[in-house]
C-alpha cells in the first residue's frame, strides 16, 4: 500500500510541476502583451498585437486539454497497475 501511495504521489508531483511551468508561461504571455501594447502607436497595431496574443492563448488552451487527457490516462494506468487483482468487483 505504501508503494502504491508513493507512485501515485510521484505522478501527482510530476503533473504539478508541469502545471506550474504552464502557469509561468501564461504569466509571460500576458506580461509580453502588456509590454507590446505599451509601445504600439496605433489602434490597428494594438488590435493586431492583441489578436496574436489571443491566438497564442487559444493554442495554449488546446495544449492544456491534451495535457489533462494524457495525465488522466497515465494516472489511471498507474492506479490500475498498482491494484493487486485489477478493479474490485464488489463480490466476496
N, C-alpha and C positions, 0 to 999 in steps of 0.2 A: 504494500500500500504506500509506503514511504517513497519507494522508487517511482511509482506512478505519479505521486504528487510532484516529485522533483522534475520529471519530464514535462508535466503539464505547466508547471511554473516556468520552466525554461522556454517553452513555446510562447507563453504569455509575455515573458520578458523580451523575447525577440520581436514580437508584434508591437510591444510598447515602444521599443527603440525605433522601429520603422515609422511608427506614427508620430513620434517626437520629431524625427527628421522631416516628416511631411509637414508638420506644423511650422517648422522653421522655414521651409520653402514657401509656405503660404505667407508668412510674415515678410519674407524677402520680396515676394511678388508685389504686395501692396505697398511696401516701402519704395520699391523701384517705381511703381506707378506715381506715387506722390512726388518723387524726385523729378520724374519726366514731366508731369503736369505743371510743376512749378517753373519749368523752363520753356514751356510752349508759348508761342506768341500769337496764336490764332485759335479760334474755335474749331475749325476743321482739324488742325493739328492735335488739339486736345481730344477731340472725338476719336480720331484715329488711334491715338495712344491708348485711350480707354478701351476701344474695341479690341486692340491687341491683347490687352490685359484680360479682358473678359474671355476672349478665345482661349488664352492660356489657362485660365481658371477652369473653363469647361473641360479642357483636356485633363487637367488635374483631377477633376471630379470623376471623369470616366476611369482614370487610373485608380482612384480610390475604390470605386466599385469592384474593379477586377482584383485589387489587393485584398479587399474584405472577403470576397468569394474564395480566393486562394487560401487565405489564412483560416477561414472557416473549414475548408476541406482538409487542410493539414491538421488542424486541431481535432477534427472528428476522426481522422485516420489514426492519429497518435492515441486518442482516447480508446478507440475500438481495439487497437493492437494491445493495449495495456490491460484490457479486461481478460480475465483468465479463460472464460469459455464463450466469448462473444457477448452479445446483449442478453440480459436476463429475460427469461420468457414469462415469468410470473407464476410458473408451475413449480410445485415442490416435489 
